[in-house]
Amino acid sequence: MRSVFTEVRERTARAGLRGHRLTALVGAALAYFMVQFGMVPVAVVLPTVAQEFQVDMGHAGWAMTSYLLMLAALALPAGRLGDVLGLHKVFLAGVVVFGVATALTGLAGSMEQFIALRALQGVGGALILGTTLAITASVVPESQRGRALASTAIAASVSGMVGSVGAGLAVTYLSWRWIFFLILPLAVLTAKLGLDMLRTAPAASSTKGKRMDVLGAVLFSVMLATLVMSFNHFHDGPETFEAGFAYHTTLQVVTAVLFVVLLVVESRVSNPLLVLPNFRKGLFSAAVAANIVVHMTMASMFFLLPFVIQRGMVLPALYISAALVSRQVLDISAPALAGWLYDKTRSPLLRPVSMALISVSMFTMAVLATELSYVALVVLTVFAGFGSGAFITTNNTVLLSALPSSERGFSGGMLETTRQLGHTVAVALVSAVVAVVLNGADGVNASPRVYMEAFRYACFVVAG
């Protein structure tokens, strides 16, 4: 009789674990979808918002900057907070903050309100991004982790595609405000799933004795915010680094000083935000560095494609959409395939082969730049997209498995921080290369061949 009761309890526990696993995977994917939805559609509707509030695009651009700034600066503190308080609690708080901020953004009555509420959205997004990948990695056995993490990459890609179409339809037939109102049902559903995750989560290891490193979190956030702002143009004059040299270099010097102070502080506290011994583990450090590189290449391609198609090849904007959609289709399929392959083979070759595919594609575009046809450009872009999708899923799996489960929030936070950092550095780097090549030429009236030469050198840099 006793063995029967034991068997019933074990079956109930297994059923509960399966239910929690499904809830967590669906909730994490939906949350990731929401945060990504806060980027692409807003960029599409921003000119309309600026027109309604009668401000120039430079002022309106803060709506994107404030959101991305919060994501970059707070993702790691959010992940570390998850390690201290519990990942599910921080995740749920992020969903609630994001949902409330989204509703209020749709009701904004001025550009100042819009920008402030976008920053609040970014805070909620950082709490979500800092914990989502850690939760996903925690609810599945290691043998299924690649496929589980692929679901978040797929959600992000689908969000970009749906957001692009949805934003265009909202502006044309409804109002830009509907982009935010339409997220609300999704936020409510995700919050419900977050509550279920919190209630059904297996007993976690004790967090007794763990405390949040508040000073480290403040230093890190200010350092990242300063670094991100140093790559943006918030000064008067032409948007060149020569015009704002003092601005950019001053902020970068401040960033370096803050980094040194942060290292000193973190080496002396008992529960640091930045766990320095983790970086002595080669597998973890290499995965973190590679994450910056691959997101630099992705952001560079999204920045360069409109530039080369419209001004270098002198083709209509429709061709840009076709090229981007072709790439995004691979961004959806490649993670699923890579996650499955990694779970089955655990091959160490998947990451270098994927990164090599990106580099070869970029190098080929550089060599053939002035003779490159539109079809060849799309094909090479698709190859690079496949390499990116495959690499990200595999690298995320490696990184989130490199440290103990008690450090998983830290791992997820580092992933998101380096992703945003890669995007920021990429745009600044590619812009600088293009500006150097166009030096002495009229940026608007330069010949298509000059633009293709600029594209060539930008691709060489990214391939390198």
N, C-alpha and C positions, 0 to 999 in steps of 0.2 A: 504493500500500500504506500509505503514511504517513497519507493522508487517511482511510482506512478505520479505522485505529487511533484517529485523532483523533475520528472520529464515534462509535466504540464508547465511548471514554472520556466523551464529552459525554453520550451516552445514559445511561450508568451513573451519571454525576453527577446528571442530571435525575431518574432513578429514585430515587436515594438521597435527594435533596432532597424529593421527593414523600413518600417513606416517613417521613422525619424530620418533615415538616410534619404528616402525619396523626397520628403518635405524639405530637407536641407538643400539638396541638389536643385530642386525646382526654385526654392526661395532665393538661393544664391544666383542662379542664372537670371531670374527676373530682376533682382537688384542690380546686377551688372548691366543688364539691358537698360534700366532706368538711368543709371549714371552716365552711360555713353550717350543716351538720348538727350542729355543735357548739353552736348557739344555740337554735333552736326546740325540738328534742326535749328538751334539758336543762331548759328553762323548764317544760315539761310535767311532767317527772318529779320536779322539785325538791321539791314538797311530800311526795312519797313518800320521797325520800332523807332529808329533814329529819325525818320521822316515824321512820324506821329508826334514825337516829343520835341521836334524841331532842334536837333543837335547835330553836329557834324560827326563823321564816322570815327574820327580820332577819339572823341568823347565816348561814343557808343562802344568803341572797342574795349573799354574797361569792363563791359558786361561779360566778355569772354575771358579777359585777363583775370578779373577777380575770382571767377569760377576755377580756372586752371591753377591760380596761385594757391587757393585753399587746398586743392587736391594734392599739389606737389608738396606743400609745407606740412600738411597734417596727416598724410597717409601713414607714415611710420609711427608717429605718436599714437594714432588710432589703433594700429596693430599691436603696439606694445601695451596700450590700455586694455586691449582684448586679452592679452596674456595675464594681466593683473586682475581684472574684474570678471573675465569670462567673455569669450568671443561672441556668444549669442546675445548677451546683454548689449554690448557695444554695437553689434549689427542692428539690432532692433531699434536702438536709439537713433542710429544713422538713418534708418528707413523713415522713422517718424519725423525727424528734422527735415529730411529731404522732401517728404510729402507735404508738410506744412509750408515750407519755403516755396515749393512749386506752386501751390494754390495761391499764395500771396503774390508771387511773381506775375501770375496771370491777371492779378487785380492792380498791378502797379500803376500809379498815377503820374509818375515822372521818371526821367532817366536816372535820377539819383536813387530813387526807391528801387528801380529795376536793377541797378548795379549792386546795391546793398543786399537785395534779396538773392541775387545770383551768387554773391559771396556766401550767404547763408546756405544756399543749395550746395555750394562747394564743401562747406563744413560737413553737411550730411553725407555728401558723396565720399568724402575722405574717410568717415567712420565706416561706410559700407565697403569701400575698396580695401581699406586696411584689414578687414576681417573676412571678406568673402572667399578669397582663395584659401585662406587658412581653414575655414569651416569646410570647404569642399574637400580639401586634402584630408581632413580629420575624420570624415564620415565614411570613407571607403577604405578597404584594405589596400596595401601598397601595390598589389597586382592589378588593381583597377584604377589607380590614381591618374594615369595618363588620359584615359577616356573621360573621367569625371572632370578634370581640369579643362579638357577640350570643350566642354559644354559652356564654360564662361567665355572662351574665345569666340565660339560660334554666336553666343548671345550678343557680344559686342559688335560683331560684323553685321548681324541681322539688324541690330539697332541702328547702325549707320545707314543701311539701305532703306529701312522703313522710315527713318527720320527724314532722309532727304526727300522722299516722295511725299510724306505726310506734311512737311513744312511747306512745300510748294502748293499743295492742295489747300491747306489752311489759309495761307495768304491770299490765294486766288478766290476761294469761295466762302470763307468764313472770316476769321480774324487771326492775327498772330497769337492772340491770347489763348486760342484753342490748343496750341502746341503744349501749353502748360496744363490746361484743364484736362486734356486727354490722358495725361500721366496719372491723374488722381486715382482712377479706379485701380490702376496697376499698383500704385503705392499702397492703397488700402489692402489689396490682396496680398502683397508682399509683407505688409505689417502683420496680417493674420498668420501667414506662414512663419514669420519670425517668432510670434508668440507660441505657435505650435512647436517650433524648434526648441524654444526655451523650456517648455513644459516636458517634452519627450526626450531631451538630451540625456544620455547616460551620465552617471555621476562622474564629474571631472576630477582630475587630480587637484589636491588642495592648493589654494592660492594664498594660504596663510603665510605671513611674513613677506609677501610681495608688496611692493609699493611703487607708485608711479613716480618716475624721476621728472618732477615738474620743471626744475631748472634746465635739465637736459632737453626736455621737450620744447621749452621756450627758445633756448639757444638754437636748437636744430631748425625750428620753424622759421625763426627770423633769418637764419643763415640761408635756408632754401628760398625764402621769399626775396631776399636781397639778390641772390644769384639769378633767379628767374627774371627779376626786374632789370638786372644789368644787361640782359639780352634783348630787352624791348626798348623801343624809342619813346621815351617820355620827356624829351627835351625839344627845345625850339630848333627850327632850321630843317634843312633837308634830312630825309630819313637815311642818313649814312653814318657809319661809325666814325668817319673823320669829323663830321659836324658835332658829334656828341662825345668825342674822345674822353674828355675829362669826366663826363657823367658815367660812361661805361666802366672806365678803368677804376674810378673811385669806388663804385659799388662792388667791383670784383676784388679790390683790395680789402674792403670791409668784409666781404665774404670770406676771404682767406684768413683774416684776423679772427673772425667768429669761429671758423673751423678749428683753428689752433686752440682757442679757448675751450671749445666743445670737447676736444680730445683730452685736454688737461682735466676738465671737470669729470668726464666720463670714466677716466682712469682711476678716479678717487672715490666714487660713490659705490655703495653696495649693490644697488639695483638699478644699473644704468639703462637709459633709453637705448643708447648705441652700445651694444654688447661687443666690445672690441675683440675679445678672444675668438668670437665666431668668424672673424675675417682671417684668422690664421688657418682656417680650414680651406684648403685649396679648391675643393669642389664647390663650396659655397661662394667664395670670392670670385672664382672664374665665372660662375653662373650669373652673379650680380653684374659684373663688368660686361658680359656678353649681352645681358638684357638692355643695357644702355645702347650698345652698338646696334642691335637689331631694330630697336625703336627709332634710332636715328635714321636708319635706312628707310624705314616705313614712312616716317614723317617727311623725309627728303623727297620721296617719290610723289607723295600727295601734293607737296609744294611745287615740284618741278613740272608735273604733267600738264596742268593748265597753262603754265608758262610756255612750254615747248610746243604744245599743240596749237594754241591760239596765236602766238607771236612768231614761233619758229617755223611751223608748218602752214600757218595762215589758214587754219580750218575753223569752222563754226564751233560754238560752245557745245553743241550736241555731241561732237566727237569726244569732248572731254568726259562727258557723262558716260558714254559708251566704254571708254577706256577704264574709268574708275569702277564701273559696275562689273566689268570683266574681271578686274582684280579682286573685287570684293566677293565674287562667287567663289574664287579659289580660297579666299580668307575664311570661307565657311566650310568648305570641304576638306582642306588640308589639315586643320587641327584634328578632325575626327579620325582621319587616316593615320596621322602621326601618333595620336594618343593610343590607338589600337596597336600599331606597330611596336611602340615602346613598351606597352604592357606585355606584349607577347614575346619580344626578343630581348629587351633591356640592352639593346645594342648601343655602345658608346659612339658609334659612327653616325647616328642620326643627326646629332647637332652639327658636327663639322661639315657633313655633306649638305645639310640644309643651308648653312651659312655660306658654303662654297657656291651653291646655286645662286644665292643672292648676289655674291661678289662677281661671279662670272657674268650674270645678266647685266649688272651695272657697268662692268668693264667693257662688255660688248657694245652697249649703248654709247659708251664714251668713244670707243674706237670708230664706230660707224656713224657718229652723230650727224655729220653734214650730209651723209648719203642715206640716212635712215628714213624708211617709209613709215606711214602711219600703221600699217598692218604689222610690220616688224617691231615697231615700238610697243604695240599692244601685246604681241606675243612675248617679248622680253619682260614686259611689265607683269604679265601673268606668271611667268617663271619665277620672277622675284617675289610675287605675292604668294605663290605656293611654298617657296623656301621660307618666307617669313612666318606663314601660318604653321608650317611643320616645326620650325625651330622654336617658336614661342611656347607651344604646347609641351614639347619635350623639355625645354629649358625650365619652364615653370615647375614641371614635375620633379626634375632633378633638384632644383633649388628648395622646394618645399619638403623634400625628403632628406636634405643634407643635414638638418639640425634636429634635435629632439622635439617631440610634440609640444613640450612646454614653451618652446621658442617659436612656434609656428606663426603666431601673430607678428613677431619680429620679421620672420621670413616674408610673409605676405606684405607687410608694410614696406620692406626694402624693394620688393618687386614693383609695387605701385610707384614708389618714389623714383626709382631709376627709370621707369617707363616715362613718367612725366618729364624727367630731366632729359632723357634722350630726345623727346619731341622738341623741347625748348632749345637745346643745343643745335639740333639739326637745322631748324629754320634760320637761326642766326648764322650758322656756318655756311649753308647754301646761299643765303642772301649775300654774305660777304664775298663769296667766290664769284657770283653773278655780277655784283657791283664792280669788282676788280676788272672783269672781262669787258664790261660795258663802259668802263672809264673812258671819258673823252667822247663817247657816243651819246646821242640823245636817247634816253631810255624809252621814249614813246615812239620815235621815228627811226630807230635803228633798224637796219636791214634784217630780214629773217635769218640770213647766214650768221650774223653777229650773235643773234640769240641762240642759234644752234651751237656756236662755239662756246658760249657761256654754259650751255647745257652739257657740252663735252667735258669741260673742266670740273663742273660740279659733280658729274658722274664719276670722274677719275678719283676725286676726293672721297666720295662716299664708298666707292669700291675699295679704296685703300683702307 
